[in-house]
């Protein structure tokens, strides 16, 4: 039985060697695919970081643009308010001058003249009333 035992031992040894070779090949395949996966993931991560940096730059430009537009809108609103205040002051001044003009017209309402010399006192009175 020693020959049979030797033969069985050789067969078992061969099976273990074949199994070790197959396991080593599987381990090498798994390790290389994992390394490739890590390499691809790192490449994707780097690409994503570059895209993020680009988008952050664009976002910062947009925020700057929006701030500039907001400042311009605020300036236009202030200018509009100032113009409205000037318009109200001009309307009040025009109303006051209109009242002066109406009062001066009342003073010369009955004046009749056919020549320039006869009209001058009424014109002078009208001009003084408007001043």
Backbone torsions as a table, in degrees:
resi	resn	phi	psi	omega
1	UNK	NA	-6.2	179.3
2	UNK	-71.3	-31.8	176.6
3	UNK	-69.8	-40.3	177.8
4	UNK	-67.6	-38.9	177.9
5	UNK	-66.1	-37.8	178.9
6	UNK	-67.1	-40.8	179.0
7	UNK	-65.4	-42.6	178.5
8	UNK	-65.8	-39.4	178.5
9	UNK	-64.5	-39.0	178.6
10	UNK	-67.1	-39.4	179.7
11	UNK	-65.6	-43.4	179.8
12	UNK	-66.3	-40.8	179.3
13	UNK	-63.1	-39.7	178.7
14	UNK	-66.6	-38.3	179.0
15	UNK	-65.2	-42.8	179.7
16	UNK	-65.4	-38.9	178.3
17	UNK	-65.2	-43.5	179.1
18	UNK	-64.4	-41.0	179.4
19	UNK	-65.9	-39.0	178.6
20	UNK	-64.9	-40.6	178.8
21	UNK	-65.4	-44.3	179.0
22	UNK	-63.2	-43.9	179.1
23	UNK	-64.7	-38.8	177.3
24	UNK	-64.5	-40.1	178.8
25	UNK	-65.4	-42.2	178.4
26	UNK	-64.2	-42.7	178.5
27	UNK	-61.8	-42.3	177.9
28	UNK	-64.0	-41.7	179.2
29	UNK	-65.0	-44.0	179.7
30	UNK	-66.0	-42.2	-180.0
31	UNK	-65.1	-42.9	-179.7
32	UNK	-68.6	-38.5	178.1
33	UNK	-69.2	-36.5	176.5
34	UNK	-65.6	-43.2	177.5
35	UNK	-61.9	-41.1	177.4
36	UNK	-65.0	-40.7	178.1
37	UNK	-62.9	-42.9	178.0
38	UNK	-64.5	-39.3	179.5
39	UNK	-65.1	-43.5	178.0
40	UNK	-65.7	-40.2	178.6
41	UNK	-64.7	-40.6	178.0
42	UNK	-65.0	-39.3	178.1
43	UNK	-64.9	-43.7	176.9
44	UNK	-63.3	-39.7	178.1
45	UNK	-61.9	-43.9	179.7
46	UNK	-64.4	-40.5	177.8
47	UNK	-65.0	-40.4	179.1
48	UNK	-66.1	-38.8	177.3
49	UNK	-64.3	-41.1	178.2
50	UNK	-64.1	-42.9	178.2
51	UNK	-64.7	-39.0	178.4
52	UNK	-63.5	-43.8	178.9
53	UNK	-62.3	-40.1	178.2
54	UNK	-64.9	-44.9	179.3
55	UNK	-65.4	-36.2	177.1
56	UNK	-64.9	-37.7	176.6
57	UNK	-63.9	-44.8	178.5
58	UNK	-63.4	-41.4	179.2
59	UNK	-62.9	-40.6	178.1
60	UNK	-64.4	-40.2	177.1
61	UNK	-63.3	-41.6	178.9
62	UNK	-65.0	-41.0	177.9
63	UNK	-62.7	-40.5	177.9
64	UNK	-63.5	-43.2	179.0
65	UNK	-63.3	-42.5	179.0
66	UNK	-64.6	-41.1	177.9
67	UNK	-62.5	-41.2	178.6
68	UNK	-63.8	-42.7	177.9
69	UNK	-63.7	-40.4	178.7
70	UNK	-63.2	-40.1	177.4
71	UNK	-64.2	-40.7	178.9
72	UNK	-64.5	-41.0	178.7
73	UNK	-64.8	-42.1	177.3
74	UNK	-61.6	-41.6	178.1
75	UNK	-63.3	-41.3	178.6
76	UNK	-66.2	-37.3	178.9
77	UNK	-65.2	-42.3	178.4
78	UNK	-65.5	-40.9	178.2
79	UNK	-64.6	-37.6	178.1
80	UNK	-64.5	-44.4	178.5
81	UNK	-62.4	-41.8	178.8
82	UNK	-63.9	-41.0	178.9
83	UNK	-66.1	-38.1	177.7
84	UNK	-65.5	-39.2	177.8
85	UNK	-65.5	-42.2	177.4
86	UNK	-63.9	-39.3	178.5
87	UNK	-64.0	-41.8	178.8
88	UNK	-65.5	-39.6	178.0
89	UNK	-65.8	-39.9	178.8
90	UNK	-66.1	-39.0	177.7
91	UNK	-65.0	-40.7	178.5
92	UNK	-64.9	-41.8	178.5
93	UNK	-65.1	-40.8	179.0
94	UNK	-65.3	-38.4	178.4
95	UNK	-65.2	-40.8	179.0
96	UNK	-65.5	-42.5	178.6
97	UNK	-66.9	-35.5	177.2
98	UNK	-63.5	-39.1	177.6
99	UNK	-64.9	-39.9	177.3
100	UNK	-62.8	-42.5	-179.4
101	UNK	-65.0	-42.2	177.6
102	UNK	-61.7	-41.6	179.1
103	UNK	-65.1	-39.3	178.9
104	UNK	-68.0	-36.2	177.8
105	UNK	-66.5	-35.9	178.1
106	UNK	-62.8	-38.4	-178.8
107	UNK	-65.4	-34.8	-176.8
108	UNK	-105.9	17.6	-175.6
109	UNK	-62.1	-37.9	-175.9
110	UNK	-92.6	2.6	-176.1
111	UNK	-73.7	133.7	176.6
112	UNK	-128.9	134.4	179.8
113	UNK	-143.7	146.5	177.7
114	UNK	-113.4	-18.0	178.4
115	UNK	-123.7	169.9	179.9
116	UNK	-67.8	-39.2	-179.7
117	UNK	-63.1	-37.8	179.1
118	UNK	-72.5	-28.4	-177.2
119	UNK	-83.2	-23.1	-174.5
120	UNK	-59.4	-42.7	178.4
121	UNK	-61.4	-38.5	179.2
122	UNK	-69.0	-39.1	178.4
123	UNK	-65.4	-44.2	179.5
124	UNK	-61.3	-43.5	178.7
125	UNK	-62.5	-41.1	178.2
126	UNK	-64.1	-45.2	179.1
127	UNK	-64.4	-39.6	177.8
128	UNK	-68.3	-35.0	178.1
129	UNK	-69.7	-30.9	-179.4
130	UNK	-81.1	-29.5	-177.6
131	UNK	-63.3	NA	NA
